[in-house]
Amino acid sequence: MSSLLKHGKKALKGYLDIDDDKHKKKGKNRQEHTMSYYGGGVNYPLGNQPFPQSQQQAPPPPYQHHGHVHPMPQPPPVPQPYQLYQQESQHYGRYGQYYTNSVFNVNAWEAYQYRQPSDLETVFRKEMEKNPENALRGAIQAEDLMNVLNNTPSIRNFYRLNWSREMCSIMIAMLDRSQDGFMQWAEFLELQQCLVAWYNVFCQHDFDRSGFIDAAELIRVIKQLFGYQIEPQTLETILKRYSRVVPPGGRCIIAFDDFVALSVRLRAYTDAFRKRDCMAHGGGETGTCSMGYDDFLRCVLCL
Ligand SMILES: [Ca+2]
């Protein structure tokens, strides 16, 4: 599928520039910082996907810092799954079920053609240990995630994309359950599951193998597959933001990186809004919530 996607990109190269390094350059010149996510603790459903035994039980390896061997620092505890988000909601749809049923059982290491799950963990740890500040926290930052996605051959060959730093910041913020602005291994693993699942969905809906999906396909994916309950006018607005219009006839198409940006934001914003709705209405959901100015800024500026 990757080669087909690549071929499609070549075919459209004349007027589209998705596989150049524009995003990378843009990302390098920007000084963005990932902040802790929403400040209010959005707890995502973790699904029932256990980590492989080897990862659950293996003692963390020691690492070198200023010539001394320290035990690997433990990340903050991951919040417990928030059951409501796994259930279908009258107001927000059944996107929680999509994650439980279709994302948390993805074997990302297999998709990247590694021999075993621990190979992916090795990639993460190697990147983490390049920066002692990261090693102290047992986590990576946006720059490191960008490096892993762009420069790890098996991962790069899977997506054939240049991931921007901006995009990596967004992805870290979406999954920052520990709310420390860093990406721990568990968060990294879940991101890889999301990306592989989304890439497979994208390829399945890219019928003409052009490297893009049509607007109609995007809407079908959001509503029917992901299960978000979104009004047609809102979908129109989403399309304007995430698509590009091309000849012939002003077709509206969406590239994979835009698809990921949209999928990340849809999930994180929906969860953030839903959490406030639940809190304001005694655990029930009404599809509405009231938000202070600062709270709103925290939501949108973190992502
Ligand atoms: Ca984190």
Boltz pocket constraint, residues with backbone or C-beta under 6 A from the ligand:
constraints:
  - pocket:
      binder: B
      contacts: [[A, 139], [A, 172], [A, 175], [A, 176], [A, 177], [A, 178], [A, 179], [A, 180], [A, 181], [A, 182], [A, 183], [A, 184], [A, 187]]
      max_distance: 6.0
